[in-house]
Amino acid sequence: MRYRSRTDIISEILDAANGGSATKTKIMYRAYLSFRQMKEYSRVLTENNLLNYDAYTQTFKTTEKGLRFLDTYNQMDGMIKAVPQLEQV
């Protein structure tokens, strides 16, 4: 697996939680995270209102703000991949 930036990991978490009813385990498997990483990222994302945690069902859901972040990230990623890679001589 290639190196992932924090932004890449955040987008994978938000994508995994999109649609709601995503448990910690589901997000950990889909985003390839350890429990410690999941704990830290979920704290940061909920504090910044990108992810919502329902304590009753113990599930996560991506918020509207999180969906906007995900959309912007996907647009930027598409633009970066569209730039032709320069061949090294």
C-alpha positions in Angstrom: 0.0 0.0 0.0 1.3 3.5 -0.9 1.8 6.2 1.6 -1.4 8.1 2.4 -1.7 11.7 3.6 -4.0 12.7 6.5 -6.3 14.1 3.9 -6.4 10.8 2.0 -7.3 9.0 5.3 -9.9 11.5 6.2 -11.6 11.1 2.8 -11.6 7.3 3.2 -13.2 7.6 6.6 -15.9 10.0 5.4 -16.6 7.8 2.4 -16.9 4.7 4.6 -19.4 6.6 6.9 -21.4 8.1 4.0 -25.0 6.9 4.2 -24.8 6.3 8.0 -24.9 3.2 10.1 -21.1 2.7 9.9 -19.6 1.1 12.9 -16.0 1.7 14.1 -15.1 -1.7 12.8 -16.6 -1.1 9.4 -14.7 2.1 9.0 -11.5 0.6 10.3 -11.6 -2.2 7.7 -12.7 0.1 4.8 -10.0 2.7 5.6 -7.3 0.3 6.7 -6.8 1.8 10.1 -5.7 0.5 13.5 -8.0 1.1 16.5 -5.7 3.8 17.8 -5.8 5.6 14.5 -9.6 5.3 14.3 -10.0 6.6 17.8 -7.9 9.7 17.0 -9.4 10.5 13.6 -12.9 10.0 14.8 -12.3 12.4 17.6 -10.9 15.1 15.3 -13.6 14.6 12.7 -16.5 14.8 15.2 -14.9 17.9 16.8 -14.8 19.6 13.4 -18.4 18.5 12.5 -17.4 16.4 9.6 -18.6 13.2 11.2 -21.5 12.5 13.5 -21.6 9.8 16.2 -24.8 8.3 17.4 -24.1 6.9 20.9 -27.4 5.0 20.9 -26.7 2.9 17.8 -22.9 3.3 18.2 -22.6 4.3 14.5 -21.1 7.1 12.5 -22.5 9.2 9.7 -20.9 11.8 7.5 -22.4 15.3 8.0 -23.3 17.8 5.3 -20.0 19.6 6.0 -18.2 16.2 5.6 -19.9 15.6 2.3 -18.8 19.0 1.0 -15.3 18.2 2.1 -15.5 14.8 0.3 -16.8 16.4 -2.8 -14.0 19.0 -2.9 -11.4 16.4 -2.1 -12.6 14.2 -5.0 -12.6 17.2 -7.4 -9.0 18.1 -6.4 -7.9 14.5 -6.6 -9.3 14.3 -10.1 -7.5 17.4 -11.2 -4.2 16.1 -9.9 -4.6 12.8 -11.6 -5.5 14.5 -14.9 -2.1 16.3 -15.0 0.2 14.1 -17.1 3.2 12.7 -15.2 6.6 13.9 -16.5 8.9 11.2 -17.4 12.2 11.2 -15.7 15.3 11.0 -17.9 
